[in-house]
Amino acid sequence: MNNQRLYRALNRRAEGRVFRYADGLSVTTAETSRIYGEIFPFSENKLRIIPPLLNPGFVRLMDESRSRPADGKIRLLYVGNFHKHLREPETYMKAMERVVSFDPDLLDRLELHFFGSTNLVLECLDRHPLLRPLCEIHGRSGQPEVVRAMSEADVLVNIGNATSYQLPSKVIEYAYTGKPILNFSVLAEDSSAAFLNKYPLMLNICENGAEIRVETMVTFLKEALGKKMKKARIDQFVNAYTVDRISGQYLSFLIDNSAVDGACISNENG
């Protein structure tokens, strides 16, 4: 991504040329399709919504993984990078500070694990020193290490973007674990919250919505131990994101747009 202030007009012209050239364009959410349809009205009939793919490599590793033995700890795990003004840890840290202030016993039970970029987490901890002993920052790691950590976690944490038009493929992987998910939304129309709306083990906390009672968060965390959806329910939930389903949609898209001999372009990087 380049400097949008300097290159926005150039970006639009370049993107417009690609959109005109393409026979078909795939995006992962309805909101992305709506936005591109407004920016490039001539492309509206070219756009097709095809959701992100559940990575089969992740599925294999998760199926081979094992949960950790019960030890009384409540392990929360965040996987991913933070970006200034797009996705920041502040809302999560504030919530956890409320939790341990309400129930000090959790200071000895909660573990907050972070896999990914670290700078904004360290900055945030300077503002929330009470949480410093609870945090373990692992930095960037390979997929096997991340999957192992996910299998050993009790609660997976997702923090939505400050944009409504991207669905992180990570939340599909979170859902495949069948574990409780704590979702933080910056926007009322958060795409992750919409995806997880029917996920039975999810608590959504919206920064700009009605404040979640701290008792609700404490109960959710304490009851998370040992909770997991049954495999049949997990498979049903993620079925639309499997290789067979996604590849079938792309094949249908190519055929419908007569794009086998032309150009069919996916505009998103997941």
N, C-alpha and C positions, 0 to 999 in steps of 0.2 A: 504494500500500500504506500503510495507517495503522499506528498503534502497536498491535502485537498484544497487548502486556501489558494495555493499557487497554481495547481493543475486541474481544478475541477472542470473548467470549460474544455480543456484538452482531453481530459478523461471522457467527458460526455461525447465529444466528437468521435473519439476512437471507438468507444462502446457503440455508438450509433452506427458506425460503419460495419462493425461486426454483426450487429442486430439485423441490418439490412441484408447482409450477405447470407446469413444463416437461413436454412429452410425450417429449422426448429430450434427452440431454446428451452432448456429444462431448468427449473428452479425448485427449491425444496419446500417452500411454504406459500400459502395463498397470499400472505401479506407481501412477499417479494414479488409475486406475479402482479399484484395490484399496483405496486410502486413502479415497476418497469412498464406496465401498461399505460400509466400516466405520463412517464417521462418520454417513452417512445410509443405513441399511440398506434403507429403502423405495425408494431410487433405483437399486438394483443392476441391475434389469432395464431401466432407462432408459439406462444408460451404454453408449457405443460408443467404441472406440478407433480414432481416425482420425489418422494421423501428420501431422507438419507439412508444409507445402507448400514445395517448391523454387521460390523466387521467379522467375517467368519473366523479369522485368526483369533480375535478376542473371544469368540464363542468357544473355540476349541480349548483355549487356555483356561477359561472360566469353568468349563465342564470338568477339567482335570484338577481344579483347585480344591482345597479343603478349608473349612472354617477353623479358627483357632479354638482351643479349649476355653471353656468359661473361666474367667478370672475375676469377675466382679467389676471390671473396667468397662466403660462405655466409650468405644472408639469411634470417633467421627473422622471421615476422610473426605478431603476435597482434592479433586484431580483436575489440573488445567492451569492455564496461565492467567495472570491478572494484567489489565491494561488500564491506564489512567483514563478516566471519564467514560470508559466502556464497560468494564467489569472490575469492581474493586472489592476488597474484603471487609470494608468498614461496617456494612450492615450486619454481616455475619458475626463480627467481633463484638459489636454492640449487643446483639442478641445473647451471645454466650456470656457476656459480662452480666447481663440482667439475670441469666439463669443461675450462675454461681453466687451472685449476691443474694438472690432469693433463697437458694438452698446451698449453704456453704459446704455441706457434706460432699457435694459434687466436685469440689476442688480436688478431692482425692480420687475421684472416679473417672472424670472426663479426660479423654485424650483427643487433641485436635491435630490431625495429621494433614500435611500439605505436600502434594507432589506437583511440581511445575516451577514456574518462576517464583522468586522469593522476595524481590525488592519491596513490593508494596505490602507484603505480609510483615516484613521487618519494620517498615515505617508505621504500620498500623499498631504493632505491638508496643511501640514507643508511647502511643496514646492509650493503650490498654494494658499496663504492666501487670495487672492482676492475672491476666491470661498467659503470661510468658511461661510459667512452669508447666502449663498444660500442653503447650505447642511443640510439635516435632516437625521440623521443616526438612524434607528429604531432597528438595530440588528436582532437577530433571532426571528421569529414570527411564529405563527400557520398559517395553510393554509387559514382559513377564513379571518384573518387580511390581509394576502398578497393579496388574491383575491379582497378584498374590496379596497385595495390601487391600484391594477391594474385597477379596474373599474373606479376609480376616477382620474387616470393619463391621461395626454394628449399624452405623448410619452413614449414608452417602450424602454429601452436601453439594448442591448445585446453586450457583449464583447466576441469575439471568443477566443478559446483556442490557445495555441502555438503549438498545434498538429492538424493535418488535418483529423484524423481518428475517431473523436467522434462528434456525433450530439447531443447536449444537448436537452433533452425532453422539456426544458423550452421554446425553440423557437417555438415549436408546440403550446404550451399554449399561448404564445404571439400572434401567428397568429390567434388563436381562438377569441381573444378579438376584432379583426378587426381594431385595432388602429394603428396609425403610429409607425414604429419601426426604431430606429437609431441603426445601427449595426456597430461595430468596429471590423475590421479584422486585426489580427497580420500577417496572412499568405495570400498570393494571392489565395491559394486554400482552403480558410476557408469553413468548412462544413456548418456553419450557413448561410453564404452569398449565398452558392449554393442552400440551401433549400429555402431561401427567395428571390431568384432571380426573381421569377414571382409574388411576393407579391407586389401589386400596391402601397402600402403606406410605402415604405422602402427607406432609404438612407444609402448606405454602404460607410464607410470610411476605407480605407485600409492603415495601417501604412506604409507598404513598397511599396505602389503604388503611382499613381499620386495624389498630394495633392488636396483635395477638397477645392474649393474656399470658404472662410469664408462667403461670401454673400449667397452661396448655403445653408449652414447650417442655417444661420439666417432665410432665407425664409422658409425652411422646418419647423423650429420650430414655426414660427409665423403662418404659414398656417395649423399647426396641430390642432389648437383649433376647437373642434366640428367635426373633421373628423373621420369617421368610415365606414368600408366596410358594405355593406348590408348583412343581415343574410344568404341569399341564396348563396352569393359569398364566405362567410366564410366557410359554410358547404362544398361547393365544394372544397375549398382549402385544408381542413383538412380531407377530406373523407378517404384518404388512411391510416389514423392514428387512426381511430375509433376502438372500441372494436370488432365490427362485422368483419371489414376487417383484423385486426391483428390476432384475434383468428382463422379466416379462414385460414390465411397463416400458422399459427403454426400447425393447424390440417392437412393441406395439406402436410406440411413438415414431420410430423410424419408418415403419410401414405406413402409418396414417399420414405422415408428412411427405411421403415419397422421397425420403431423405437418404436412402441407401446410396444413391449416386450423387447426392449433394453434400451439404454441410449441416450437421446437427451439433449444436454447441451447448454444453452445460456451463452456465455463467457463475456457478458457485463452487467454492473449494471445500465445503463441508465445515 
